[in-house]
């Protein structure tokens, strides 16, 4: 009784002025151990062999989520670029779709043998729904013209086709959800070569090199599901980065010369 009165007095001192439970609770008795909740059942994650290598590079299989699996299934079901665009526009598993003004799918010659892959849309791209517009787009046009190319000579795709809110970098999860659509885009377009315009596309798509940095101006083979042979890929700076830091233009020009020599070599083999 003394213990019960002491507990009641303590509650009054703490400001308790009403009872919320339907029946009194004996606070002096040991608390009962709550029952163990039943185990949560989850869908089995796909095996490592079922996940494309670039997807494994950005997210371990153990963290594969239902939206990521749905993204792979939706991308794999597209049998044309038009169907892929529709599948991407209808995919509701990525929250970026609902915050962006427009989907930036890509554009260019669907038969072109060179594909450019950008990182994420900027503010101008988000408003227009087109990749590489505004000042970065004008610089890209000049870069292509310097090696005898124009937009009609290339295909353009985006790693992440929606602009994140406020222009923030996309999260790992967001990249994971968008990556199957980009890989399917590459498989359907079947370009002979890829140029990755930005560090995010390069880190996501190119194989890891360990502690050593990849040498500038070198081609790396990218294995793409649906293509019989790897696609040579060259990483270089994005036009937006070159506008912000003109000091990088010398290295970018060297990359363009590497690209031009490779294209000339491809033509001589045709």
matplotlib code that plots the C-alpha trace (Angstrom):
import matplotlib.pyplot as plt

x = [0.0, 2.8, 4.4, 1.2, 0.6, 4.2, 3.7, 0.5, 2.1, 4.9, 2.5, 0.7, 4.0, 4.7, 1.4, -0.8, -4.4, -6.5, -6.5, -6.3, -6.7, -10.0, -8.7, -6.1, -2.6, -0.5, 2.9, 4.5, 4.4, 7.1, 6.2, 5.2, 7.5, 5.7, 5.0, 7.5, 6.1, 5.9, 8.7, 8.2, 7.8, 9.6, 9.9, 13.2, 15.8, 17.0, 20.2, 23.4, 23.3, 19.9, 21.1, 23.1, 26.7, 26.3, 23.3, 25.4, 28.0, 25.7, 23.6, 24.2, 21.7, 20.7, 19.2, 17.2, 13.7, 10.4, 10.5, 13.9, 12.7, 9.7, 12.0, 14.0, 10.8, 9.3, 12.5, 13.1, 9.5, 10.1, 10.8, 11.4, 12.6, 9.0, 7.8, 10.7, 9.8, 6.2, 7.3, 9.6, 6.9, 4.4, 6.8, 5.6, 8.3, 10.7, 9.5, 11.5, 8.8, 6.3, 8.5, 10.1, 8.4, 9.2, 10.7, 14.0, 14.2, 16.7, 16.8, 18.8, 19.3, 18.1, 20.4, 23.5, 26.5, 27.5, 25.5, 26.1, 25.0, 24.4, 24.2, 20.9, 18.8, 19.4, 16.8, 16.6, 16.3, 13.5, 11.5, 11.9, 12.0, 15.1, 18.6, 21.5, 19.7, 20.6, 24.3, 25.5, 23.7, 25.3, 28.7, 28.0, 27.0, 30.4, 32.2, 30.6, 31.2, 34.9, 35.2, 32.8, 29.6, 26.2, 23.2, 21.8, 24.8, 24.4, 21.9, 21.6, 20.3, 20.3, 21.3, 18.6, 15.8, 14.1, 15.7, 15.9, 14.2, 16.2, 18.9, 20.3, 22.4, 20.3, 20.4, 21.8, 18.3, 17.1, 20.0, 19.3, 15.7, 16.6, 19.6, 17.6, 15.9, 19.2, 20.7, 17.7, 18.0, 21.6, 20.6, 17.8, 19.9, 22.9, 25.5, 29.0, 30.5, 29.4, 30.6, 29.7, 29.3, 29.8, 31.3, 28.0, 27.4, 31.1, 31.0, 27.8, 28.5, 32.2, 33.8, 35.7, 39.4, 40.4, 42.4, 43.9, 42.2, 41.2, 43.5, 42.0, 41.2, 41.0, 38.1, 36.5, 34.2, 30.7, 28.7, 25.1, 22.3, 20.8, 23.9, 26.2, 29.4, 30.5, 30.3, 33.4, 32.8, 34.8, 34.3, 34.7, 33.5, 30.0, 29.4, 27.9, 31.2, 33.2, 31.2, 31.8, 35.5, 37.0, 40.4, 39.0, 38.5, 42.0, 41.5, 38.0, 39.5, 42.0, 39.1, 37.3, 40.4, 40.5, 36.8, 37.4, 40.3, 38.2, 35.3, 37.7, 39.0, 35.5, 34.8, 37.9, 36.8, 33.3]
y = [0.0, 2.4, 1.7, 2.4, 5.7, 6.7, 6.0, 8.0, 10.9, 10.9, 11.0, 13.9, 15.8, 15.2, 16.8, 13.8, 14.9, 12.2, 8.5, 7.4, 3.6, 2.0, -0.1, 0.7, -0.4, -1.9, -0.2, -2.1, -5.5, -6.5, -5.6, -8.4, -9.2, -8.1, -10.8, -11.3, -10.0, -12.5, -12.4, -10.0, -11.7, -10.0, -10.9, -12.7, -10.4, -11.4, -13.3, -11.5, -12.9, -11.3, -7.8, -5.9, -5.2, -1.4, -1.7, -3.9, -1.2, 1.4, -0.7, -4.1, -6.8, -7.1, -3.6, -4.2, -2.9, -3.6, -0.3, -1.1, -4.5, -2.9, -0.5, -3.4, -5.2, -2.1, -1.2, -4.8, -5.0, -2.0, -3.1, 0.3, 3.7, 5.0, 2.3, 2.9, 6.6, 5.7, 3.2, 5.8, 8.4, 5.9, 4.6, 5.9, 4.2, 7.2, 10.3, 12.6, 12.1, 14.0, 16.9, 17.6, 19.8, 17.5, 14.2, 14.7, 11.4, 12.2, 13.1, 12.8, 10.4, 7.0, 5.4, 7.3, 5.2, 7.7, 8.2, 11.0, 10.4, 13.3, 13.2, 15.0, 17.7, 21.3, 24.0, 24.8, 21.1, 20.7, 23.5, 22.5, 18.7, 18.6, 17.6, 20.1, 23.4, 26.9, 27.9, 24.3, 23.2, 25.9, 24.9, 21.3, 22.3, 24.1, 21.1, 18.8, 21.2, 21.4, 17.7, 17.9, 16.7, 18.1, 17.1, 15.3, 13.0, 11.7, 10.3, 11.9, 10.2, 11.0, 8.9, 10.5, 11.9, 14.1, 17.1, 16.6, 19.3, 22.5, 21.0, 18.8, 15.8, 12.6, 10.0, 6.5, 5.2, 7.6, 6.6, 2.9, 3.4, 5.3, 3.1, 0.2, 2.6, 4.1, 0.6, -0.4, 2.9, 2.0, -1.6, -0.5, 2.3, 0.0, 2.7, 1.9, 4.3, 6.2, 9.5, 10.1, 13.8, 14.2, 12.4, 10.9, 8.9, 7.8, 6.6, 4.8, 3.1, 2.5, -0.5, 0.3, 0.6, 0.1, 2.8, 4.0, 6.8, 6.1, 7.7, 10.6, 10.0, 6.2, 4.0, 1.5, -1.4, -1.2, -4.4, -3.7, -6.3, -7.1, -6.3, -9.1, -7.1, -4.4, -0.7, 1.4, 4.4, 7.6, 9.8, 13.6, 16.8, 18.0, 21.3, 22.8, 22.0, 23.5, 26.7, 26.9, 26.0, 27.0, 25.6, 22.1, 22.9, 21.9, 18.4, 18.3, 19.3, 16.4, 14.0, 15.3, 14.6, 11.1, 10.7, 12.0, 9.6, 6.7, 7.6, 7.9, 4.5, 3.0, 4.5, 3.0, -0.4, -0.1]
z = [0.0, 0.9, -2.5, -4.3, -2.5, -3.2, -6.9, -6.9, -5.1, -7.7, -10.6, -9.0, -8.6, -12.3, -13.2, -13.9, -13.3, -15.0, -15.7, -19.3, -18.9, -18.4, -15.4, -12.8, -13.5, -10.7, -11.3, -8.4, -10.3, -12.7, -16.3, -18.5, -21.4, -24.6, -27.1, -29.9, -33.2, -36.0, -38.5, -41.4, -44.8, -47.7, -51.3, -52.0, -53.6, -57.1, -57.3, -58.2, -61.7, -62.3, -61.6, -64.3, -63.4, -63.4, -61.0, -58.7, -58.7, -57.2, -54.9, -53.2, -54.1, -50.5, -50.7, -53.9, -53.3, -55.0, -56.9, -58.3, -59.4, -61.0, -62.8, -64.3, -65.4, -67.0, -68.8, -70.0, -71.4, -73.7, -77.3, -78.8, -77.8, -78.0, -75.7, -73.3, -73.1, -72.3, -69.7, -68.1, -68.1, -66.5, -63.9, -60.5, -58.4, -58.4, -56.5, -58.8, -61.5, -59.3, -58.4, -61.8, -64.4, -67.4, -68.3, -70.1, -72.0, -74.7, -78.4, -81.6, -84.4, -83.3, -85.9, -84.8, -83.7, -81.0, -77.8, -75.3, -71.7, -69.4, -65.6, -64.6, -66.2, -65.1, -64.7, -68.4, -69.3, -66.7, -68.2, -71.8, -71.5, -73.7, -72.8, -72.9, -73.6, -72.5, -72.1, -71.4, -74.6, -76.6, -75.4, -76.2, -79.7, -80.1, -78.7, -81.2, -84.1, -83.2, -84.3, -87.2, -85.5, -84.8, -82.7, -85.7, -85.7, -82.2, -79.7, -76.3, -73.2, -69.4, -66.5, -64.4, -66.6, -63.9, -62.2, -58.4, -56.3, -56.1, -58.3, -55.6, -56.5, -57.0, -54.2, -54.7, -54.6, -57.3, -59.5, -58.9, -60.0, -63.2, -64.3, -65.8, -68.2, -69.3, -69.8, -71.9, -73.9, -74.7, -75.6, -78.0, -79.6, -79.9, -80.3, -81.3, -78.7, -75.6, -74.3, -70.6, -70.0, -66.3, -63.2, -62.0, -65.3, -65.3, -61.7, -62.2, -65.5, -65.7, -63.9, -60.7, -61.0, -57.4, -55.7, -59.0, -60.8, -64.4, -66.9, -68.8, -72.5, -72.2, -73.4, -71.0, -72.0, -70.7, -70.6, -71.4, -70.9, -74.3, -76.3, -77.4, -77.1, -74.6, -75.7, -75.5, -73.2, -72.7, -69.7, -70.0, -68.3, -68.6, -70.5, -67.3, -65.4, -68.2, -68.0, -64.2, -64.5, -67.9, -66.7, -67.6, -71.2, -72.3, -71.0, -72.5, -75.9, -75.6, -74.9, -78.0, -80.1, -78.7, -79.7, -83.2, -83.8, -82.5, -84.8, -87.8, -86.9, -86.8, -90.3, -91.7, -90.5, -91.9]

ax = plt.figure().add_subplot(projection="3d")
ax.plot(x, y, z, "-o")
ax.set_aspect("equal")
plt.show()
